[in-house]
Amino acid sequence: MRQEKSIGDYLIQRLYAHGVRHVFGIPGDYVLGFYEQLLRSRLRIVNTCDEQGAGFAADAYARVRGLGAVCITYCVGGLKVANTTAEAFAEKSPVVIISGAPGMKEREKNPLLHHKVREFDTQKRIFEQLTIAATVLSDPQTAFQEIDRVLHAALRYKRPVYLELPRDLAAEPGMPHHRPTEIHERSDERTRCEALAEAVDMINTARKPVILAGVEVHRFGLQNTLLRLAEQTNIPVAATLLGKSVLGDQHPFYMGVYAGAMGRDDVRRYVESSDCVIMLGVFMTDVKPWQRQGVRERFVPADKRLSDGENRRGGGRGRCALRRCRSVHSSPD
């Protein structure tokens, strides 16, 4: 007879399927049952000196591997990773925060349990402000579906997510016939083609285009796509501070880090004198030195991935860029 999969085991299975091989954290009484499941799994537990260190380690792991995980206990451990989670949100790092919690049966009649702060959902409400998706796995009938939803959000938006696991449900079986949910999102083809045509028209007429590469090129794994675009169009690349190393420092198309007055003067002059700055994965924050210096904005926002399209006008460098856009977009990395 086939044994039903528990909520904790399903979470471990999905983490492994998404490339996670290590879980950082410190065990505590509300999460000891899940730690036992981790010990029996293919995932390796990495204990740190404190929870904040575990949070930062999971953040670094996510930036390198694409998804990280930190596992801590309720409130006394969970609230210590609030700062690391906020950093991961601000810099788009997909970290899965797994927190133990009082069991659902323990919560009846609202008793005062150790580590509890105000209400039982206080910690969850805090993390709702710091993550792109948050849930409490309080119902075995929906737990697997919630795990799929939350992990998809982490990978789709490259931001942290929060999973709270009551200690009396970690070993409880979920829906027996559940299959992992594959969520596929598609762009509106007409809108995408119109945006591409407008962008290419601006590049076609530019005399001195430059690519400014940001952190999202890292997060979405588009370094090779960016490299092919630069090499096939002969457009030089500068990086933002968060986008540093998006191209190797020795690559002939790489100019260096653009940081306004804080950066190298030759890079600043080139970017700010460009008549078409192609921003790929750049955060549009208040730090926009070119705006303060009166440089006329003529930017091409290219969000995350090149689009398909056909060039119907223009020539020279821009025509080459568009003609090769299809191969840049569709070739395997």
C-alpha positions in Angstrom: 0.0 0.0 0.0 1.4 3.4 -1.0 2.2 5.6 2.0 0.6 9.1 1.9 3.0 12.0 1.7 3.1 14.3 4.7 3.0 18.1 4.5 6.6 18.4 5.7 7.9 15.8 3.2 6.1 17.4 0.3 7.7 20.8 1.2 11.1 19.1 1.2 10.4 17.4 -2.1 9.4 20.6 -3.8 12.4 22.5 -2.4 14.7 19.8 -3.8 12.9 19.9 -7.2 13.6 23.6 -7.4 17.4 23.1 -6.8 17.7 23.6 -3.1 20.2 21.3 -1.5 21.0 23.0 1.8 18.7 24.5 4.5 20.1 27.1 6.9 18.8 27.6 10.4 18.6 26.8 14.0 16.1 24.2 15.4 13.6 25.1 18.1 10.8 23.3 19.8 8.1 24.5 17.5 10.0 23.2 14.4 11.8 20.1 15.8 9.4 17.7 14.0 10.2 19.3 10.6 13.9 19.2 11.4 13.5 15.4 12.0 12.1 15.2 8.5 14.9 17.3 7.1 17.5 14.9 8.7 15.9 12.0 6.9 15.8 13.8 3.5 18.4 14.5 0.8 18.7 18.1 2.0 21.6 19.1 4.2 21.0 21.1 7.3 23.5 24.0 7.9 23.3 25.2 11.5 24.6 28.8 12.1 25.4 30.7 15.2 22.1 32.6 15.2 19.0 33.0 13.1 20.1 36.2 11.5 23.2 34.5 10.2 21.1 31.8 8.8 18.9 34.3 7.0 21.9 36.1 5.4 23.4 32.7 4.4 20.1 31.7 2.8 20.0 35.0 1.0 23.5 34.5 -0.4 22.7 30.9 -1.4 19.6 32.2 -3.3 21.6 34.7 -5.2 24.1 32.0 -6.3 21.7 29.0 -6.7 18.4 30.6 -7.6 16.5 29.7 -4.5 17.4 29.5 -0.8 15.8 28.3 2.4 16.0 29.2 6.1 14.2 27.2 8.8 13.6 28.7 12.2 11.3 28.4 15.2 8.3 30.6 16.1 8.7 34.3 17.0 12.0 34.1 19.0 13.6 32.7 15.8 11.3 34.0 13.2 11.5 37.7 14.2 15.3 37.5 14.1 15.2 36.9 10.3 12.8 39.9 9.7 15.8 42.1 8.7 17.4 39.5 6.4 14.0 39.0 4.7 13.5 42.7 4.2 16.9 42.8 2.6 16.0 39.9 0.3 12.8 41.7 -0.7 14.6 45.0 -1.4 17.2 43.3 -3.6 15.0 40.6 -5.2 16.5 37.5 -3.7 14.2 34.4 -3.6 14.4 33.1 0.0 11.9 30.6 1.5 11.4 31.3 5.2 10.1 28.2 6.9 8.9 28.8 10.4 7.5 26.4 13.0 4.5 27.4 14.9 2.2 26.2 17.7 0.0 23.4 16.7 -3.6 24.1 15.6 -5.0 22.1 18.5 -2.8 24.0 20.9 -4.4 27.3 19.8 -7.9 26.4 21.0 -9.2 28.7 23.7 -6.3 31.1 22.9 -3.8 30.0 25.6 -0.7 32.0 26.4 2.1 29.9 24.9 5.8 30.6 25.1 7.2 32.9 22.4 3.7 34.0 21.5 3.5 37.8 20.7 -0.1 39.2 21.0 -2.0 36.9 18.6 -1.0 33.6 17.0 -0.9 35.2 13.6 1.3 38.2 14.6 4.4 36.8 13.0 2.6 35.9 9.8 1.2 39.4 9.5 4.7 40.9 9.9 6.1 38.7 7.2 3.2 39.6 4.9 4.8 43.0 4.7 8.3 41.6 3.9 7.5 38.9 1.4 5.7 38.5 -2.0 3.6 35.6 -0.6 2.9 34.2 2.8 0.7 31.4 4.2 0.1 29.2 7.2 -0.1 25.5 6.3 -3.1 25.0 8.6 -5.3 22.8 6.4 -4.0 19.4 5.1 -6.6 19.6 2.3 -4.9 22.7 0.8 -1.4 22.5 2.2 0.2 21.0 -1.0 -1.5 23.6 -3.2 -0.4 26.4 -1.0 3.2 25.2 -1.1 3.1 25.2 -4.9 1.6 28.7 -5.0 4.1 30.2 -2.6 7.2 28.6 -4.2 6.0 29.7 -7.6 5.7 33.3 -6.4 9.3 33.2 -5.1 10.6 32.0 -8.4 8.3 34.2 -10.5 9.1 37.4 -8.8 12.5 36.6 -7.3 11.5 37.7 -3.8 11.2 36.0 -0.4 8.2 34.0 0.7 6.9 32.8 4.0 5.6 29.3 5.0 4.4 28.8 8.5 4.1 25.1 9.6 2.2 24.3 12.8 4.1 21.6 14.6 1.2 19.2 14.8 0.7 19.2 11.0 4.3 18.6 9.7 3.8 14.8 9.7 0.1 15.0 8.7 -0.7 13.6 5.2 -1.9 16.0 2.6 -4.1 15.3 -0.5 -3.2 11.9 -1.7 -3.6 12.4 -5.4 -2.1 15.9 -5.6 0.3 16.6 -8.4 2.7 19.6 -8.4 1.0 22.6 -10.0 2.8 23.9 -13.1 1.9 27.6 -13.5 2.6 29.0 -17.0 2.2 32.7 -17.6 2.2 34.3 -21.1 2.7 37.8 -22.2 0.2 39.6 -24.4 1.7 39.1 -27.8 0.3 42.3 -29.3 1.5 44.5 -26.4 4.9 42.8 -26.5 5.4 43.4 -30.2 4.3 47.0 -29.9 6.7 47.6 -27.1 9.5 46.0 -29.0 8.9 48.0 -32.2 9.0 51.2 -30.2 12.2 50.2 -28.5 13.9 49.2 -31.7 12.9 52.4 -33.4 14.6 54.4 -30.7 17.7 52.2 -30.9 17.7 52.5 -34.7 17.8 56.3 -34.5 20.4 56.5 -31.7 23.9 57.5 -32.4 25.4 56.4 -29.1 23.4 53.6 -27.5 24.5 51.9 -24.3 23.1 49.0 -22.2 22.7 49.6 -18.5 22.4 46.1 -16.9 20.8 45.7 -13.5 20.3 43.1 -10.8 17.3 41.4 -12.5 19.6 40.1 -15.2 21.4 38.2 -12.5 18.2 37.0 -10.7 16.5 35.7 -13.9 19.7 34.1 -15.2 19.9 36.2 -18.4 23.6 36.8 -18.4 24.2 34.8 -21.5 21.3 36.4 -23.3 22.7 39.8 -22.5 26.2 38.8 -23.7 24.8 37.6 -27.0 22.9 40.8 -27.4 25.9 43.0 -26.8 28.2 40.9 -29.1 25.6 40.9 -31.9 24.8 44.6 -31.8 28.2 46.0 -30.7 26.5 48.0 -28.0 28.7 48.5 -24.8 27.4 47.5 -21.4 27.7 49.2 -18.0 26.3 47.7 -14.8 24.6 49.2 -11.8 26.0 48.5 -8.3 23.6 45.6 -7.8 24.3 44.4 -11.3 28.0 44.2 -10.8 29.6 41.1 -12.5 26.7 40.7 -14.9 29.5 40.6 -17.5 33.1 39.7 -16.7 35.3 42.7 -15.9 37.7 41.7 -18.7 35.1 41.4 -21.4 35.7 43.9 -24.2 32.1 45.1 -24.2 32.0 45.8 -20.4 32.6 49.4 -19.4 32.4 49.1 -15.6 29.9 50.1 -12.9 27.8 53.2 -13.5 27.1 54.9 -10.2 26.9 58.5 -11.1 29.3 60.8 -9.3 30.3 57.9 -7.1 31.7 55.8 -10.0 34.4 56.1 -12.6 34.2 59.4 -14.4 34.7 57.8 -17.9 31.8 55.4 -17.4 29.6 58.3 -16.0 30.4 60.5 -19.0 29.7 57.8 -21.6 26.4 56.7 -20.0 25.1 60.3 -19.4 26.1 61.4 -22.9 24.3 58.5 -24.6 21.1 59.3 -26.5 19.6 55.9 -25.8 20.2 54.1 -22.5 18.8 50.6 -22.8 18.0 49.5 -19.2 17.8 45.8 -18.7 16.6 44.7 -15.2 17.4 48.1 -13.6 15.7 49.2 -10.5 14.1 52.6 -11.0 14.8 54.2 -7.7 15.5 57.7 -6.4 19.2 57.2 -7.3 19.1 58.5 -10.9 22.1 60.8 -11.2 21.5 61.7 -14.8 18.1 63.3 -13.9 19.8 65.6 -11.4 22.3 66.7 -13.9 19.7 67.7 -16.5 20.3 65.0 -19.0 17.3 64.5 -21.2 15.8 61.1 -20.6 15.4 58.8 -23.6 15.4 55.3 -22.1 14.3 52.0 -23.4 13.0 49.9 -20.5 13.6 46.3 -21.3 12.1 44.2 -18.5 13.7 40.9 -17.9 13.6 39.3 -21.3 13.9 40.3 -25.0 10.7 40.0 -27.0 10.1 38.6 -30.5 9.4 41.0 -33.3 10.2 42.1 -36.8 11.9 45.4 -37.9 9.9 47.2 -40.6 12.1 50.4 -40.7 15.4 51.9 -39.8 18.9 50.7 -40.6 22.4 50.3 -39.5 23.1 49.2 -35.9 19.4 49.1 -35.0 18.5 46.9 -37.9 21.2 44.4 -36.9 19.9 44.4 -33.3 16.3 43.6 -34.3 17.2 41.1 -37.0 19.0 39.1 -34.3 16.6 39.6 -31.5 14.7 36.4 -32.4 17.8 34.2 -32.2 19.0 35.9 -29.0 15.6 35.2 -27.4 15.1 31.7 -28.5 18.6 30.1 -28.4 19.3 27.9 -25.4 21.5 29.4 -22.7 
